[in-house]
Amino acid sequence: MPPSVPGSWPVAESIPLLDRHDAVLLDLDGTVYRGSLPITGVPETITSVRRLGVAVRFVTNNAAKAPSAVAEHLTSLGVAADPGEVSTSAQAAARVLRQRLSAGSAVLVVGTASLAAEVRAVGLRPLTAAEASDEQAEQAAAVVQGHSPDTCWADLARACVAVRAGAYWVACNGDVTLPTERGQLPGNGAMVAALRAATSAEPEIAGKPRPPVLRTAAESAGAADPLVVGDRLDTDIAGATAAGFASLAVLSGVVTPAELLAAGPAERPRYLATDLTALQSKADELEVAPRPGWHVTAEDGVLVASSNGERDGIDLLRALCAAAWRHGTSAVRAGEEIAEAALAQLGLV
């Protein structure tokens, strides 16, 4: 497992980031795109990564689409992708179910047709929640729940019947929100929370932060030292930690500077950047560590930041995270005007 205390990583040499890693495992929502819109500069960056001969894999907790549909969507955004390069939480959930159930077992599906197809592909019998009867729900061996914009009360009610009857419950992911061009909208985790409240049961989560999805993606790329890139600490970064991989957190999706400062050991990335275009940067420029342009000290449980002539707020955030994780405090204040402006830019004042 990667070390999580600043300074316990090997010192990053002043070399390109991708010289240190033999594959990149990319989250999608909030990292490559938001809904139907690509994040500025990301398609060009991924093209550059491929030209360097570094393997690219797309690992998503969104279980609503089949790998072929994900690849098609990426291609429409200017990111060439093959279905074999895509790993979804729906595939992970199907594998978890198959390890637990005998062939042909009935599985109540709360989600899209592509999730049902993944269940069928591993030799199980999917029953769509919208079409199953209460009697069929009571007899189902398992419930699998993945994101679908069409999930309604009736679907959750039928799943509630199945779980209360003793069905094994697997959730594709626990992401409470889903980043889109309309902002943060309810994700699968929000629906999971509703069913959890109604049943007092706890599902097994199949996608990130569980390591199998990331490890499978790394194996498919033949990678020994991949870099996981994502915008969620509790799934992407924690998943990388669980799998034993280095990670890069990007601020283009869900995570905020305040959440980074307060991150626990399992949710601390090695690298930090504004967005995915940082893959073309030097490794030492992205490291969460003390930065030469900023001076950060801990005074009575508060981190005090001052500029050494630097104005880059993201570089300040790297230095603040290193100090916060070392000293166990996320309280910050500025020691002078440049730092005050940078903290305001980061939403930390």
C-alpha positions as CSV (number, residue, x, y, z in Angstrom):
1,M,0.0,0.0,0.0
2,P,1.4,3.4,-0.9
3,P,2.6,5.5,2.1
4,S,0.3,8.4,3.0
5,V,2.5,10.6,5.1
6,P,4.2,13.4,3.2
7,G,7.9,12.7,2.9
8,S,7.5,9.0,3.0
9,W,7.2,8.7,-0.7
10,P,10.4,8.4,-2.7
11,V,11.6,11.9,-3.7
12,A,10.1,12.7,-7.1
13,E,12.8,13.5,-9.6
14,S,12.4,16.4,-12.0
15,I,11.2,14.1,-14.8
16,P,7.9,13.9,-16.7
17,L,5.2,12.5,-14.5
18,L,4.5,9.7,-17.0
19,D,8.1,8.6,-16.9
20,R,7.3,7.3,-13.4
21,H,4.2,5.3,-14.4
22,D,3.5,2.7,-17.1
23,A,-0.3,3.3,-17.4
24,V,-3.0,5.8,-16.4
25,L,-6.3,4.6,-15.0
26,L,-8.7,7.4,-15.5
27,D,-12.0,8.1,-13.8
28,L,-14.5,9.6,-16.2
29,D,-17.2,11.8,-14.6
30,G,-15.5,14.9,-13.3
31,T,-12.1,13.9,-14.6
32,V,-12.4,13.4,-18.4
33,Y,-15.8,15.0,-18.9
34,R,-18.8,16.5,-17.1
35,G,-22.0,14.9,-18.5
36,S,-21.9,15.5,-22.3
37,L,-19.1,18.1,-22.2
38,P,-15.4,17.3,-22.3
39,I,-13.2,19.2,-19.8
40,T,-11.0,21.7,-21.6
41,G,-7.7,20.3,-22.9
42,V,-8.4,16.7,-21.8
43,P,-8.9,15.1,-25.2
44,E,-5.7,16.6,-26.5
45,T,-3.9,15.4,-23.3
46,I,-5.0,11.8,-23.7
47,T,-3.9,11.8,-27.3
48,S,-0.5,13.0,-26.1
49,V,-0.4,10.2,-23.5
50,R,-1.1,7.6,-26.1
51,R,1.7,9.0,-28.4
52,L,4.1,8.5,-25.5
53,G,3.2,4.8,-25.5
54,V,1.6,5.0,-22.1
55,A,-1.4,2.7,-21.8
56,V,-4.8,4.4,-21.0
57,R,-7.6,2.7,-19.2
58,F,-11.0,4.2,-18.3
59,V,-12.4,3.1,-15.0
60,T,-15.8,4.4,-14.0
61,N,-18.2,3.8,-11.2
62,N,-21.1,4.8,-13.4
63,A,-23.0,1.5,-14.1
64,A,-25.6,3.0,-16.4
65,K,-23.7,2.4,-19.7
66,A,-22.1,-0.7,-21.3
67,P,-18.3,-0.5,-22.1
68,S,-19.1,-0.1,-25.8
69,A,-21.4,2.9,-25.1
70,V,-18.8,4.5,-22.8
71,A,-16.2,4.1,-25.6
72,E,-18.6,5.5,-28.1
73,H,-19.3,8.5,-25.9
74,L,-15.6,9.1,-25.3
75,T,-14.9,9.0,-29.0
76,S,-17.7,11.5,-29.7
77,L,-15.8,13.8,-27.3
78,G,-12.6,13.5,-29.2
79,V,-11.1,10.7,-27.0
80,A,-10.4,7.6,-29.1
81,A,-11.4,4.6,-26.9
82,D,-11.9,0.9,-27.4
83,P,-14.5,-1.1,-25.3
84,G,-11.7,-3.3,-24.0
85,E,-10.1,-0.2,-22.4
86,V,-13.2,0.4,-20.3
87,S,-13.9,-1.1,-16.8
88,T,-17.2,-0.3,-15.2
89,S,-18.7,-0.9,-11.8
90,A,-21.5,-2.9,-13.4
91,Q,-18.9,-5.4,-14.6
92,A,-17.4,-5.5,-11.1
93,A,-20.8,-6.0,-9.5
94,A,-21.6,-8.9,-11.8
95,R,-18.3,-10.6,-10.9
96,V,-19.1,-10.1,-7.2
97,L,-22.5,-11.7,-7.7
98,R,-21.1,-14.6,-9.6
99,Q,-18.6,-15.3,-6.8
100,R,-21.4,-15.6,-4.3
101,L,-24.2,-17.2,-6.3
102,S,-24.7,-20.4,-8.2
103,A,-25.2,-20.3,-12.0
104,G,-28.7,-19.4,-13.1
105,S,-29.6,-17.7,-9.8
106,A,-32.2,-14.9,-10.1
107,V,-31.0,-11.4,-9.6
108,L,-33.3,-8.4,-9.2
109,V,-31.8,-5.5,-11.2
110,V,-32.4,-1.9,-10.2
111,G,-30.6,-0.1,-13.0
112,T,-30.2,0.0,-16.8
113,A,-30.4,-2.7,-19.4
114,S,-26.6,-2.7,-19.7
115,L,-26.4,-3.7,-16.0
116,A,-28.8,-6.6,-16.6
117,A,-26.7,-7.6,-19.6
118,E,-23.6,-7.8,-17.4
119,V,-25.5,-10.0,-14.9
120,R,-26.6,-12.3,-17.8
121,A,-23.0,-12.4,-19.1
122,V,-21.7,-14.1,-16.0
123,G,-24.4,-16.8,-16.1
124,L,-27.0,-15.3,-13.7
125,R,-30.7,-14.6,-14.5
126,P,-31.6,-10.9,-14.3
127,L,-35.1,-9.8,-13.3
128,T,-35.9,-6.2,-14.0
129,A,-37.3,-4.4,-11.0
130,A,-39.8,-2.5,-13.1
131,E,-41.2,-5.7,-14.5
132,A,-40.8,-8.3,-11.7
133,S,-43.7,-9.2,-9.3
134,D,-43.4,-8.9,-5.5
135,E,-43.4,-12.7,-5.5
136,Q,-40.5,-12.9,-7.8
137,A,-38.7,-10.2,-5.8
138,E,-39.1,-12.3,-2.6
139,Q,-37.6,-15.3,-4.3
140,A,-34.6,-13.5,-5.9
141,A,-31.2,-14.6,-4.6
142,A,-29.8,-11.1,-4.9
143,V,-30.4,-7.5,-5.7
144,V,-28.0,-5.4,-7.8
145,Q,-28.3,-1.7,-7.8
146,G,-26.7,0.7,-10.3
147,H,-27.4,4.2,-11.5
148,S,-30.2,4.9,-13.8
149,P,-32.0,8.1,-14.5
150,D,-35.3,6.1,-14.7
151,T,-35.1,4.6,-11.3
152,C,-38.4,5.4,-9.4
153,W,-40.1,4.6,-6.1
154,A,-41.7,1.4,-7.5
155,D,-38.2,0.0,-8.3
156,L,-36.9,0.8,-4.8
157,A,-40.0,-0.7,-3.3
158,R,-39.5,-4.0,-5.1
159,A,-35.9,-4.0,-4.1
160,C,-36.9,-3.3,-0.5
161,V,-39.2,-6.4,-0.7
162,A,-36.3,-8.5,-1.9
163,V,-33.7,-7.3,0.6
164,R,-36.2,-7.8,3.5
165,A,-36.7,-11.3,2.3
166,G,-33.0,-12.0,2.6
167,A,-31.6,-11.3,-0.9
168,Y,-27.9,-10.6,-1.1
169,W,-27.6,-6.9,-2.0
170,V,-24.8,-5.5,-4.2
171,A,-24.5,-1.8,-5.1
172,C,-22.4,-1.0,-8.1
173,N,-21.1,2.1,-6.3
174,G,-21.9,4.4,-3.4
175,D,-21.3,7.8,-5.2
176,V,-23.9,10.1,-3.6
177,T,-23.7,12.6,-6.4
178,L,-23.0,12.6,-10.1
179,P,-21.1,15.5,-11.8
180,T,-22.9,16.8,-14.9
181,E,-23.1,20.0,-16.9
182,R,-26.0,20.9,-14.7
183,G,-23.9,20.6,-11.5
184,Q,-23.9,17.8,-8.9
185,L,-27.0,15.6,-9.3
186,P,-28.2,12.5,-7.3
187,G,-26.0,9.5,-8.0
188,N,-26.4,5.8,-7.3
189,G,-25.4,6.3,-3.7
190,A,-28.4,8.6,-3.1
191,M,-30.7,5.8,-4.2
192,V,-28.7,3.3,-2.2
193,A,-29.1,5.5,0.9
194,A,-32.9,5.5,0.4
195,L,-33.0,1.6,0.3
196,R,-30.6,1.4,3.2
197,A,-32.9,3.6,5.3
198,A,-35.9,1.5,4.4
199,T,-34.3,-1.9,5.1
200,S,-31.6,-1.2,7.7
201,A,-29.5,-3.5,5.5
202,E,-26.0,-2.7,4.2
203,P,-25.0,-3.5,0.6
204,E,-21.7,-4.8,-0.6
205,I,-20.1,-2.1,-2.8
206,A,-18.6,-3.5,-6.0
207,G,-16.9,-0.4,-7.6
208,K,-14.3,2.0,-6.3
209,P,-13.0,2.2,-3.6
210,R,-12.8,-1.6,-3.7
211,P,-9.6,-2.5,-5.5
212,P,-10.6,-5.2,-7.9
213,V,-11.9,-2.8,-10.6
214,L,-8.6,-0.9,-10.6
215,R,-6.4,-4.0,-10.4
216,T,-8.3,-5.6,-13.3
217,A,-7.8,-2.4,-15.4
218,A,-4.0,-2.4,-14.6
219,E,-3.6,-6.0,-15.5
220,S,-5.4,-5.5,-18.8
221,A,-2.7,-2.8,-19.6
222,G,0.2,-5.0,-18.4
223,A,1.0,-2.2,-15.9
224,A,3.1,-2.7,-12.8
225,D,3.1,0.9,-11.6
226,P,0.0,2.7,-12.9
227,L,-1.3,6.1,-11.9
228,V,-4.9,6.5,-10.9
229,V,-6.5,9.9,-11.7
230,G,-9.8,11.0,-10.3
231,D,-11.8,13.7,-8.6
232,R,-13.2,11.8,-5.6
233,L,-11.2,11.1,-2.5
234,D,-13.6,8.4,-1.2
235,T,-13.7,6.4,-4.4
236,D,-10.8,7.2,-6.8
237,I,-8.1,8.1,-4.3
238,A,-9.2,5.6,-1.6
239,G,-9.4,2.9,-4.4
240,A,-5.9,3.6,-5.5
241,T,-4.6,3.4,-1.9
242,A,-6.5,0.1,-1.5
243,A,-5.0,-1.3,-4.7
244,G,-1.5,-0.1,-3.8
245,F,-1.3,2.4,-6.7
246,A,-0.1,6.1,-6.8
247,S,-2.9,8.7,-7.4
248,L,-3.4,12.1,-8.8
249,A,-6.4,14.1,-7.5
250,V,-7.9,16.7,-9.9
251,L,-10.1,19.7,-8.9
252,S,-12.2,19.5,-12.0
253,G,-15.0,17.5,-10.4
254,V,-16.2,16.9,-6.8
255,V,-13.3,17.3,-4.4
256,T,-12.7,20.7,-2.8
257,P,-9.5,22.2,-1.3
258,A,-11.1,22.0,2.2
259,E,-11.8,18.3,1.8
260,L,-8.2,17.7,0.6
261,L,-6.8,19.3,3.8
262,A,-9.1,17.2,6.0
263,A,-8.4,13.9,4.1
264,G,-7.7,10.8,6.1
265,P,-4.7,8.6,5.4
266,A,-6.5,6.4,2.8
267,E,-7.8,9.4,0.8
268,R,-4.5,11.3,0.4
269,P,-3.2,11.5,-3.2
270,R,0.5,11.6,-4.0
271,Y,-0.1,14.3,-6.7
272,L,-2.5,17.2,-7.0
273,A,-3.5,19.3,-10.0
274,T,-6.3,21.5,-11.4
275,D,-7.2,19.0,-14.1
276,L,-6.1,16.1,-16.2
277,T,-3.9,18.3,-18.5
278,A,-1.3,18.0,-15.6
279,L,-0.3,14.6,-17.0
280,Q,2.0,16.5,-19.3
281,S,3.8,18.1,-16.3
282,K,6.9,17.2,-14.3
283,A,6.4,14.8,-11.4
284,D,8.0,17.0,-8.8
285,E,5.8,19.9,-9.8
286,L,2.6,18.0,-8.8
287,E,3.9,16.3,-5.6
288,V,2.0,17.0,-2.4
289,A,4.9,18.4,-0.5
290,P,6.4,21.7,0.8
291,R,6.7,24.1,-2.2
292,P,9.6,26.5,-2.7
293,G,7.3,29.4,-3.5
294,W,5.3,29.1,-0.2
295,H,6.1,29.0,3.4
296,V,3.7,27.1,5.7
297,T,4.1,26.8,9.5
298,A,1.8,25.4,12.2
299,E,1.1,27.8,15.0
300,D,-1.3,26.8,17.8
301,G,-3.1,24.3,15.7
302,V,-3.5,26.7,12.7
303,L,-1.5,26.5,9.4
304,V,-0.1,29.9,8.5
305,A,0.7,30.5,4.8
306,S,3.0,33.1,3.4
307,S,4.3,33.7,-0.2
308,N,7.9,33.6,-1.1
309,G,7.0,35.5,-4.3
310,E,4.7,32.8,-5.6
311,R,1.0,33.4,-6.5
312,D,-0.1,29.9,-7.7
313,G,-2.9,28.8,-5.5
314,I,-2.7,25.2,-6.5
315,D,0.9,25.0,-5.5
316,L,-0.1,26.6,-2.2
317,L,-2.7,23.9,-1.8
318,R,0.0,21.2,-2.3
319,A,2.1,22.8,0.5
320,L,-0.9,23.2,2.8
321,C,-2.0,19.5,2.3
322,A,1.5,18.3,3.2
323,A,1.5,20.4,6.3
324,A,-2.1,19.5,7.2
325,W,-1.5,15.8,6.9
326,R,1.7,16.1,8.9
327,H,0.4,18.2,11.8
328,G,-3.2,16.9,11.8
329,T,-5.0,20.2,11.4
330,S,-6.9,21.7,8.5
331,A,-7.4,25.2,10.0
332,V,-5.6,27.8,7.8
333,R,-4.9,31.6,7.8
334,A,-2.9,33.9,5.7
335,G,0.4,35.5,6.9
336,E,0.3,38.2,4.3
337,E,-1.7,39.7,1.4
338,I,-0.6,37.4,-1.4
339,A,-1.4,34.3,0.6
340,E,-4.8,35.8,1.6
341,A,-5.7,36.2,-2.1
342,A,-4.6,32.6,-2.8
343,L,-6.6,31.2,0.0
344,A,-9.6,33.1,-1.2
345,Q,-9.1,31.7,-4.6
346,L,-9.1,28.2,-3.1
347,G,-12.2,28.9,-1.0
348,L,-10.3,28.5,2.2
349,V,-11.2,31.8,3.9
